[in-house]
């Protein structure tokens, strides 16, 4: 192509050195004219330009059946999911929810059962039911009897002797009576001496305490001072008599004149005998005789 070619058609015959090749011979029709090729600088509307015989940009980007919307496809738009599909999804969701709730309930029930059965041992005691104690079949000894451990509590000492005045031997006119009120004996009775000379009270008892000095108390009633009783300890007369004074001088009633006095006595382990006798003024009634610790 020469510089002056506009790009339309083929070159003129005079300019084409190969024109003789496609000239028709005598009697032949001329060959069809070649399609006109557009020049690269020919102005055309946007979208109508062609390249190499292909359709233009507008034709290349026209709607294609492969990219058509579903509603343009044969059969049309299928519509929203069917109710059956939605129902299947709801059933599956409900099934998962029910399964989760069942798992939670199983855990709660398991924990509750563990707590309930773990407290059975305490429940028996709290409910007031006594548990069975193991029986002693004689095959073994308990810890206390084995000597391996000392008892948790020390044994209480034996009680010191106290006389039952209703069981004491009485001689020489001494008698058991219950005329006066206020006697502190269990039966409410007392031993009446009432100036009966030679009347005697004898008290013999077994003493298992530590030998030594103890107080021997006498409970009595009198309405005048200067009353006394002589006594002996294990056959040995005492030089000090039992001094019996009226500690309620404002009353002349035997019922209101009950009092106590004591003498220190040395006791031995085993049997001891105390004997009280009326040898002087002894207008008294005796309701108690008992041994007590010496408090110094």
C-alpha positions as YAML, in Angstrom:
chain: A
units: angstrom
residues:
- id: 1
  name: UNK
  ca: [0.00, 0.00, 0.00]
- id: 2
  name: UNK
  ca: [1.33, 3.37, -1.01]
- id: 3
  name: UNK
  ca: [1.35, 6.40, 1.26]
- id: 4
  name: UNK
  ca: [-1.60, 7.80, -0.64]
- id: 5
  name: UNK
  ca: [-3.76, 4.68, -0.27]
- id: 6
  name: UNK
  ca: [-6.90, 5.36, 1.68]
- id: 7
  name: UNK
  ca: [-7.25, 1.72, 2.62]
- id: 8
  name: UNK
  ca: [-10.45, 1.18, 0.55]
- id: 9
  name: UNK
  ca: [-10.54, -1.75, -1.86]
- id: 10
  name: UNK
  ca: [-7.60, -3.16, -3.71]
- id: 11
  name: UNK
  ca: [-4.95, -1.16, -5.49]
- id: 12
  name: UNK
  ca: [-5.76, 0.12, -8.97]
- id: 13
  name: UNK
  ca: [-4.83, -2.02, -11.87]
- id: 14
  name: UNK
  ca: [-2.05, 0.20, -12.89]
- id: 15
  name: UNK
  ca: [-0.56, 0.11, -9.54]
- id: 16
  name: UNK
  ca: [-0.86, -3.69, -8.98]
- id: 17
  name: UNK
  ca: [2.07, -5.49, -10.54]
- id: 18
  name: UNK
  ca: [0.21, -8.77, -10.21]
- id: 19
  name: UNK
  ca: [-2.98, -7.65, -11.85]
- id: 20
  name: UNK
  ca: [-2.45, -9.96, -14.74]
- id: 21
  name: UNK
  ca: [-2.99, -12.89, -12.43]
- id: 22
  name: UNK
  ca: [-6.62, -12.19, -11.72]
- id: 23
  name: UNK
  ca: [-7.67, -10.55, -15.03]
- id: 24
  name: UNK
  ca: [-10.39, -12.56, -16.69]
- id: 25
  name: UNK
  ca: [-9.62, -14.22, -19.90]
- id: 26
  name: UNK
  ca: [-11.60, -13.61, -22.99]
- id: 27
  name: UNK
  ca: [-15.15, -14.83, -22.59]
- id: 28
  name: UNK
  ca: [-14.97, -15.24, -18.76]
- id: 29
  name: UNK
  ca: [-16.86, -13.21, -16.27]
- id: 30
  name: UNK
  ca: [-14.77, -11.04, -14.03]
- id: 31
  name: UNK
  ca: [-14.14, -12.43, -10.56]
- id: 32
  name: UNK
  ca: [-16.30, -11.08, -7.82]
- id: 33
  name: UNK
  ca: [-14.94, -8.12, -6.15]
- id: 34
  name: UNK
  ca: [-13.26, -8.78, -2.84]
- id: 35
  name: UNK
  ca: [-15.04, -7.39, 0.12]
- id: 36
  name: UNK
  ca: [-13.91, -4.03, 1.10]
- id: 37
  name: UNK
  ca: [-11.70, -3.99, 4.11]
- id: 38
  name: UNK
  ca: [-12.18, -1.11, 6.35]
- id: 39
  name: UNK
  ca: [-9.24, 1.04, 6.99]
- id: 40
  name: UNK
  ca: [-7.77, 1.06, 10.43]
- id: 41
  name: UNK
  ca: [-8.35, 4.79, 10.54]
- id: 42
  name: UNK
  ca: [-11.96, 4.70, 9.35]
- id: 43
  name: UNK
  ca: [-14.31, 6.36, 11.81]
- id: 44
  name: UNK
  ca: [-17.24, 4.16, 12.88]
- id: 45
  name: UNK
  ca: [-19.77, 4.37, 15.67]
- id: 46
  name: UNK
  ca: [-18.72, 2.81, 18.96]
- id: 47
  name: UNK
  ca: [-19.63, -0.87, 19.07]
- id: 48
  name: UNK
  ca: [-19.94, -1.30, 15.27]
- id: 49
  name: UNK
  ca: [-16.29, -1.75, 14.51]
- id: 50
  name: UNK
  ca: [-15.30, -5.23, 13.39]
- id: 51
  name: UNK
  ca: [-11.99, -6.98, 13.71]
- id: 52
  name: UNK
  ca: [-11.02, -9.69, 11.24]
- id: 53
  name: UNK
  ca: [-14.58, -10.32, 10.12]
- id: 54
  name: UNK
  ca: [-15.82, -10.99, 13.64]
- id: 55
  name: UNK
  ca: [-18.80, -9.34, 15.18]
- id: 56
  name: UNK
  ca: [-18.22, -6.15, 17.01]
- id: 57
  name: UNK
  ca: [-18.00, -5.50, 20.74]
- id: 58
  name: UNK
  ca: [-21.72, -4.97, 20.99]
- id: 59
  name: UNK
  ca: [-22.38, -8.34, 19.36]
- id: 60
  name: UNK
  ca: [-19.74, -10.10, 21.51]
- id: 61
  name: UNK
  ca: [-21.31, -8.74, 24.70]
- id: 62
  name: UNK
  ca: [-24.89, -9.34, 23.74]
- id: 63
  name: UNK
  ca: [-26.94, -11.61, 25.99]
- id: 64
  name: UNK
  ca: [-25.85, -15.20, 25.71]
- id: 65
  name: UNK
  ca: [-27.93, -18.23, 26.58]
- id: 66
  name: UNK
  ca: [-25.11, -19.49, 28.84]
- id: 67
  name: UNK
  ca: [-25.30, -16.38, 31.00]
- id: 68
  name: UNK
  ca: [-29.03, -15.83, 30.87]
- id: 69
  name: UNK
  ca: [-30.99, -15.34, 34.13]
- id: 70
  name: UNK
  ca: [-32.78, -18.38, 35.46]
- id: 71
  name: UNK
  ca: [-36.13, -16.92, 34.56]
- id: 72
  name: UNK
  ca: [-35.01, -16.73, 30.88]
- id: 73
  name: UNK
  ca: [-34.05, -20.42, 30.77]
- id: 74
  name: UNK
  ca: [-36.45, -22.96, 29.40]
- id: 75
  name: UNK
  ca: [-38.95, -23.91, 32.04]
- id: 76
  name: UNK
  ca: [-38.74, -20.52, 33.74]
- id: 77
  name: UNK
  ca: [-37.83, -19.65, 37.36]
- id: 78
  name: UNK
  ca: [-38.34, -22.52, 39.73]
- id: 79
  name: UNK
  ca: [-39.62, -20.32, 42.57]
- id: 80
  name: UNK
  ca: [-38.68, -20.41, 46.26]
- id: 81
  name: UNK
  ca: [-37.76, -23.70, 48.02]
- id: 82
  name: UNK
  ca: [-40.71, -26.01, 48.42]
- id: 83
  name: UNK
  ca: [-42.53, -26.43, 51.74]
- id: 84
  name: UNK
  ca: [-41.30, -30.00, 51.93]
- id: 85
  name: UNK
  ca: [-37.66, -28.89, 51.90]
- id: 86
  name: UNK
  ca: [-38.36, -26.24, 54.58]
- id: 87
  name: UNK
  ca: [-40.16, -28.87, 56.66]
- id: 88
  name: UNK
  ca: [-37.16, -31.19, 56.43]
- id: 89
  name: UNK
  ca: [-34.87, -28.41, 57.65]
- id: 90
  name: UNK
  ca: [-37.20, -27.58, 60.55]
- id: 91
  name: UNK
  ca: [-37.41, -31.25, 61.58]
- id: 92
  name: UNK
  ca: [-33.63, -31.58, 61.52]
- id: 93
  name: UNK
  ca: [-33.24, -28.40, 63.63]
- id: 94
  name: UNK
  ca: [-35.87, -29.61, 66.12]
- id: 95
  name: UNK
  ca: [-34.16, -32.98, 66.38]
- id: 96
  name: UNK
  ca: [-30.82, -31.36, 67.24]
- id: 97
  name: UNK
  ca: [-32.49, -29.15, 69.87]
- id: 98
  name: UNK
  ca: [-34.27, -32.12, 71.48]
- id: 99
  name: UNK
  ca: [-31.01, -34.09, 71.55]
- id: 100
  name: UNK
  ca: [-29.18, -31.22, 73.29]
- id: 101
  name: UNK
  ca: [-31.93, -30.92, 75.92]
- id: 102
  name: UNK
  ca: [-31.81, -34.67, 76.54]
- id: 103
  name: UNK
  ca: [-28.04, -34.52, 77.13]
- id: 104
  name: UNK
  ca: [-28.42, -31.66, 79.63]
- id: 105
  name: UNK
  ca: [-31.19, -33.51, 81.50]
- id: 106
  name: UNK
  ca: [-29.07, -36.66, 81.68]
- id: 107
  name: UNK
  ca: [-26.15, -34.72, 83.18]
- id: 108
  name: UNK
  ca: [-28.41, -33.02, 85.76]
- id: 109
  name: UNK
  ca: [-30.01, -36.33, 86.77]
- id: 110
  name: UNK
  ca: [-26.60, -37.99, 87.08]
- id: 111
  name: UNK
  ca: [-25.21, -35.23, 89.31]
- id: 112
  name: UNK
  ca: [-28.33, -35.25, 91.49]
- id: 113
  name: UNK
  ca: [-28.18, -39.01, 91.92]
- id: 114
  name: UNK
  ca: [-24.50, -38.85, 92.88]
- id: 115
  name: UNK
  ca: [-25.21, -36.21, 95.54]
- id: 116
  name: UNK
  ca: [-28.21, -38.14, 96.87]
- id: 117
  name: UNK
  ca: [-26.44, -41.48, 97.19]
- id: 118
  name: UNK
  ca: [-23.21, -39.97, 98.54]
- id: 119
  name: UNK
  ca: [-25.14, -38.55, 101.57]
- id: 120
  name: UNK
  ca: [-26.81, -41.84, 102.56]
- id: 121
  name: UNK
  ca: [-24.40, -42.36, 105.50]
- id: 122
  name: UNK
  ca: [-25.20, -38.98, 107.00]
- id: 123
  name: UNK
  ca: [-28.90, -39.27, 106.24]
- id: 124
  name: UNK
  ca: [-29.27, -42.29, 108.52]
- id: 125
  name: UNK
  ca: [-27.96, -40.36, 111.48]
- id: 126
  name: UNK
  ca: [-29.88, -37.17, 110.64]
- id: 127
  name: UNK
  ca: [-33.16, -39.07, 110.25]
- id: 128
  name: UNK
  ca: [-32.92, -40.38, 113.79]
- id: 129
  name: UNK
  ca: [-32.49, -44.02, 112.76]
- id: 130
  name: UNK
  ca: [-29.92, -45.88, 114.76]
- id: 131
  name: UNK
  ca: [-27.30, -47.81, 112.87]
- id: 132
  name: UNK
  ca: [-26.57, -51.34, 113.90]
- id: 133
  name: UNK
  ca: [-23.64, -51.73, 116.26]
- id: 134
  name: UNK
  ca: [-21.18, -54.55, 115.54]
- id: 135
  name: UNK
  ca: [-21.66, -57.46, 117.88]
- id: 136
  name: UNK
  ca: [-18.83, -58.75, 119.97]
- id: 137
  name: UNK
  ca: [-18.28, -62.34, 118.93]
- id: 138
  name: UNK
  ca: [-15.46, -62.85, 121.42]
- id: 139
  name: UNK
  ca: [-12.80, -63.30, 118.72]
- id: 140
  name: UNK
  ca: [-11.00, -60.05, 119.51]
- id: 141
  name: UNK
  ca: [-10.64, -57.44, 122.18]
- id: 142
  name: UNK
  ca: [-11.48, -53.76, 121.98]
- id: 143
  name: UNK
  ca: [-8.84, -51.08, 122.26]
- id: 144
  name: UNK
  ca: [-9.69, -50.30, 125.88]
- id: 145
  name: UNK
  ca: [-9.15, -53.89, 126.95]
- id: 146
  name: UNK
  ca: [-5.95, -54.32, 124.94]
- id: 147
  name: UNK
  ca: [-4.08, -51.81, 127.03]
- id: 148
  name: UNK
  ca: [-2.71, -49.99, 123.97]
- id: 149
  name: UNK
  ca: [-4.62, -46.82, 124.77]
- id: 150
  name: UNK
  ca: [-5.69, -45.29, 128.03]
- id: 151
  name: UNK
  ca: [-9.41, -44.65, 128.61]
- id: 152
  name: UNK
  ca: [-10.56, -41.23, 127.46]
- id: 153
  name: UNK
  ca: [-12.05, -40.51, 130.87]
- id: 154
  name: UNK
  ca: [-10.64, -41.35, 134.27]
- id: 155
  name: UNK
  ca: [-12.90, -43.56, 136.38]
- id: 156
  name: UNK
  ca: [-14.83, -41.63, 138.97]
- id: 157
  name: UNK
  ca: [-13.67, -42.29, 142.52]
- id: 158
  name: UNK
  ca: [-15.91, -44.35, 144.70]
- id: 159
  name: UNK
  ca: [-18.41, -42.31, 146.67]
- id: 160
  name: UNK
  ca: [-17.58, -41.80, 150.29]
- id: 161
  name: UNK
  ca: [-19.75, -43.75, 152.74]
- id: 162
  name: UNK
  ca: [-23.10, -42.41, 153.94]
- id: 163
  name: UNK
  ca: [-25.32, -44.16, 156.52]
- id: 164
  name: UNK
  ca: [-28.91, -45.27, 156.09]
- id: 165
  name: UNK
  ca: [-30.17, -44.44, 159.56]
- id: 166
  name: UNK
  ca: [-33.10, -46.78, 159.18]
- id: 167
  name: UNK
  ca: [-30.62, -49.71, 159.02]
- id: 168
  name: UNK
  ca: [-28.27, -48.79, 161.89]
- id: 169
  name: UNK
  ca: [-28.11, -50.94, 165.05]
- id: 170
  name: UNK
  ca: [-29.69, -49.01, 167.99]
- id: 171
  name: UNK
  ca: [-29.29, -49.91, 171.67]
- id: 172
  name: UNK
  ca: [-29.88, -48.49, 175.20]
- id: 173
  name: UNK
  ca: [-33.16, -46.74, 174.40]
- id: 174
  name: UNK
  ca: [-32.25, -45.14, 171.08]
- id: 175
  name: UNK
  ca: [-35.23, -45.46, 168.73]
- id: 176
  name: UNK
  ca: [-36.22, -44.64, 165.17]
- id: 177
  name: UNK
  ca: [-39.01, -42.06, 165.12]
- id: 178
  name: UNK
  ca: [-40.71, -39.60, 162.74]
- id: 179
  name: UNK
  ca: [-42.57, -37.20, 165.05]
- id: 180
  name: UNK
  ca: [-40.59, -34.07, 164.14]
- id: 181
  name: UNK
  ca: [-40.83, -32.55, 160.69]
- id: 182
  name: UNK
  ca: [-37.94, -31.50, 158.48]
- id: 183
  name: UNK
  ca: [-35.76, -34.59, 158.76]
- id: 184
  name: UNK
  ca: [-33.32, -34.83, 155.81]
- id: 185
  name: UNK
  ca: [-33.21, -38.62, 155.68]
- id: 186
  name: UNK
  ca: [-34.78, -40.32, 152.68]
- id: 187
  name: UNK
  ca: [-37.59, -41.78, 154.78]
- id: 188
  name: UNK
  ca: [-38.11, -38.54, 156.73]
- id: 189
  name: UNK
  ca: [-37.35, -40.36, 159.98]
- id: 190
  name: UNK
  ca: [-34.64, -39.79, 162.60]
- id: 191
  name: UNK
  ca: [-32.99, -41.52, 165.64]
- id: 192
  name: UNK
  ca: [-34.35, -40.15, 168.87]
- id: 193
  name: UNK
  ca: [-31.91, -40.07, 171.83]
- id: 194
  name: UNK
  ca: [-33.77, -37.40, 173.91]
- id: 195
  name: UNK
  ca: [-31.59, -37.67, 177.03]
- id: 196
  name: UNK
  ca: [-31.96, -41.40, 177.18]
- id: 197
  name: UNK
  ca: [-28.77, -42.28, 179.05]
- id: 198
  name: UNK
  ca: [-26.88, -45.22, 177.59]
- id: 199
  name: UNK
  ca: [-28.61, -44.99, 174.21]
- id: 200
  name: UNK
  ca: [-26.10, -45.93, 171.49]
- id: 201
  name: UNK
  ca: [-25.83, -45.69, 167.69]
- id: 202
  name: UNK
  ca: [-23.35, -48.00, 165.91]
- id: 203
  name: UNK
  ca: [-22.30, -47.43, 162.28]
- id: 204
  name: UNK
  ca: [-20.04, -49.98, 160.53]
- id: 205
  name: UNK
  ca: [-19.05, -49.36, 156.87]
- id: 206
  name: UNK
  ca: [-16.54, -50.48, 154.25]
- id: 207
  name: UNK
  ca: [-14.08, -47.77, 153.23]
- id: 208
  name: UNK
  ca: [-12.23, -48.15, 149.89]
- id: 209
  name: UNK
  ca: [-10.67, -44.70, 149.77]
- id: 210
  name: UNK
  ca: [-7.15, -43.69, 150.61]
- id: 211
  name: UNK
  ca: [-6.52, -44.10, 154.35]
- id: 212
  name: UNK
  ca: [-6.21, -40.84, 156.29]
- id: 213
  name: UNK
  ca: [-8.11, -38.07, 158.02]
- id: 214
  name: UNK
  ca: [-11.72, -37.44, 156.95]
- id: 215
  name: UNK
  ca: [-14.65, -35.49, 158.26]
- id: 216
  name: UNK
  ca: [-17.55, -37.46, 159.69]
- id: 217
  name: UNK
  ca: [-20.68, -35.30, 159.65]
- id: 218
  name: UNK
  ca: [-23.73, -35.72, 161.92]
- id: 219
  name: UNK
  ca: [-27.07, -34.12, 161.11]
- id: 220
  name: UNK
  ca: [-29.22, -33.38, 164.12]
- id: 221
  name: UNK
  ca: [-31.88, -31.20, 165.74]
- id: 222
  name: UNK
  ca: [-31.92, -29.72, 169.25]
- id: 223
  name: UNK
  ca: [-33.65, -26.81, 170.96]
- id: 224
  name: UNK
  ca: [-31.03, -26.16, 173.69]
- id: 225
  name: UNK
  ca: [-27.25, -25.67, 173.87]
- id: 226
  name: UNK
  ca: [-24.79, -27.87, 175.75]
- id: 227
  name: UNK
  ca: [-25.79, -31.17, 174.16]
- id: 228
  name: UNK
  ca: [-23.08, -33.75, 173.28]
- id: 229
  name: UNK
  ca: [-22.36, -37.38, 172.46]
- id: 230
  name: UNK
  ca: [-19.27, -39.41, 173.26]
- id: 231
  name: UNK
  ca: [-17.93, -41.63, 170.46]
- id: 232
  name: UNK
  ca: [-15.24, -44.16, 169.56]
- id: 233
  name: UNK
  ca: [-13.43, -45.02, 166.27]
- id: 234
  name: UNK
  ca: [-12.67, -48.67, 165.61]
- id: 235
  name: UNK
  ca: [-12.95, -49.46, 169.32]
- id: 236
  name: UNK
  ca: [-10.78, -46.52, 170.41]
- id: 237
  name: UNK
  ca: [-12.63, -43.90, 172.57]
- id: 238
  name: UNK
  ca: [-12.17, -40.31, 171.50]
- id: 239
  name: UNK
  ca: [-11.41, -37.61, 174.04]
- id: 240
  name: UNK
  ca: [-13.30, -34.95, 172.06]
- id: 241
  name: UNK
  ca: [-17.07, -35.47, 172.18]
- id: 242
  name: UNK
  ca: [-19.53, -34.58, 169.41]
- id: 243
  name: UNK
  ca: [-20.59, -31.00, 170.22]
- id: 244
  name: UNK
  ca: [-24.30, -30.38, 169.43]
- id: 245
  name: UNK
  ca: [-25.39, -26.74, 169.68]
- id: 246
  name: UNK
  ca: [-28.70, -25.00, 169.00]
- id: 247
  name: UNK
  ca: [-28.03, -22.80, 165.98]
- id: 248
  name: UNK
  ca: [-31.59, -21.46, 165.87]
- id: 249
  name: UNK
  ca: [-32.08, -20.01, 169.38]
- id: 250
  name: UNK
  ca: [-35.02, -17.89, 168.24]
- id: 251
  name: UNK
  ca: [-37.17, -20.97, 167.74]
- id: 252
  name: UNK
  ca: [-38.33, -23.64, 170.17]
- id: 253
  name: UNK
  ca: [-39.50, -25.93, 167.37]
- id: 254
  name: UNK
  ca: [-37.61, -29.13, 166.62]
- id: 255
  name: UNK
  ca: [-38.88, -28.85, 163.09]
- id: 256
  name: UNK
  ca: [-36.89, -25.64, 162.51]
- id: 257
  name: UNK
  ca: [-33.68, -26.55, 164.35]
- id: 258
  name: UNK
  ca: [-31.94, -29.04, 162.07]
- id: 259
  name: UNK
  ca: [-28.17, -28.44, 161.76]
- id: 260
  name: UNK
  ca: [-24.81, -30.15, 161.03]
- id: 261
  name: UNK
  ca: [-21.56, -30.71, 162.94]
- id: 262
  name: UNK
  ca: [-18.46, -32.82, 162.22]
- id: 263
  name: UNK
  ca: [-15.40, -34.44, 163.82]
- id: 264
  name: UNK
  ca: [-12.09, -35.34, 162.16]
- id: 265
  name: UNK
  ca: [-11.67, -39.10, 162.08]
- id: 266
  name: UNK
  ca: [-8.79, -41.26, 160.83]
- id: 267
  name: UNK
  ca: [-10.18, -44.00, 158.62]
- id: 268
  name: UNK
  ca: [-8.43, -47.16, 157.42]
- id: 269
  name: UNK
  ca: [-8.95, -49.05, 154.24]
- id: 270
  name: UNK
  ca: [-11.64, -51.67, 154.60]
- id: 271
  name: UNK
  ca: [-14.03, -51.93, 157.55]
- id: 272
  name: UNK
  ca: [-14.45, -49.04, 159.99]
- id: 273
  name: UNK
  ca: [-16.81, -48.78, 162.99]
- id: 274
  name: UNK
  ca: [-18.03, -45.58, 164.66]
- id: 275
  name: UNK
  ca: [-20.08, -45.74, 167.88]
- id: 276
  name: UNK
  ca: [-22.03, -42.80, 169.44]
- id: 277
  name: UNK
  ca: [-23.38, -42.94, 173.00]
- id: 278
  name: UNK
  ca: [-25.41, -40.70, 175.32]
- id: 279
  name: UNK
  ca: [-23.31, -40.27, 178.52]
- id: 280
  name: UNK
  ca: [-24.28, -36.75, 179.52]
- id: 281
  name: UNK
  ca: [-26.88, -34.27, 178.27]
- id: 282
  name: UNK
  ca: [-28.04, -35.60, 174.90]
- id: 283
  name: UNK
  ca: [-31.50, -34.15, 174.20]
- id: 284
  name: UNK
  ca: [-31.07, -34.57, 170.42]
- id: 285
  name: UNK
  ca: [-32.51, -36.28, 167.32]
- id: 286
  name: UNK
  ca: [-30.06, -37.58, 164.67]
- id: 287
  name: UNK
  ca: [-31.09, -37.72, 160.96]
- id: 288
  name: UNK
  ca: [-27.74, -38.05, 159.03]
- id: 289
  name: UNK
  ca: [-24.27, -39.65, 159.23]
- id: 290
  name: UNK
  ca: [-21.77, -39.42, 156.30]
- id: 291
  name: UNK
  ca: [-18.05, -39.15, 155.45]
- id: 292
  name: UNK
  ca: [-16.54, -36.18, 153.56]
- id: 293
  name: UNK
  ca: [-13.09, -35.08, 152.43]
- id: 294
  name: UNK
  ca: [-11.12, -33.04, 154.91]
- id: 295
  name: UNK
  ca: [-10.95, -29.53, 153.47]
- id: 296
  name: UNK
  ca: [-8.21, -28.42, 155.87]
...
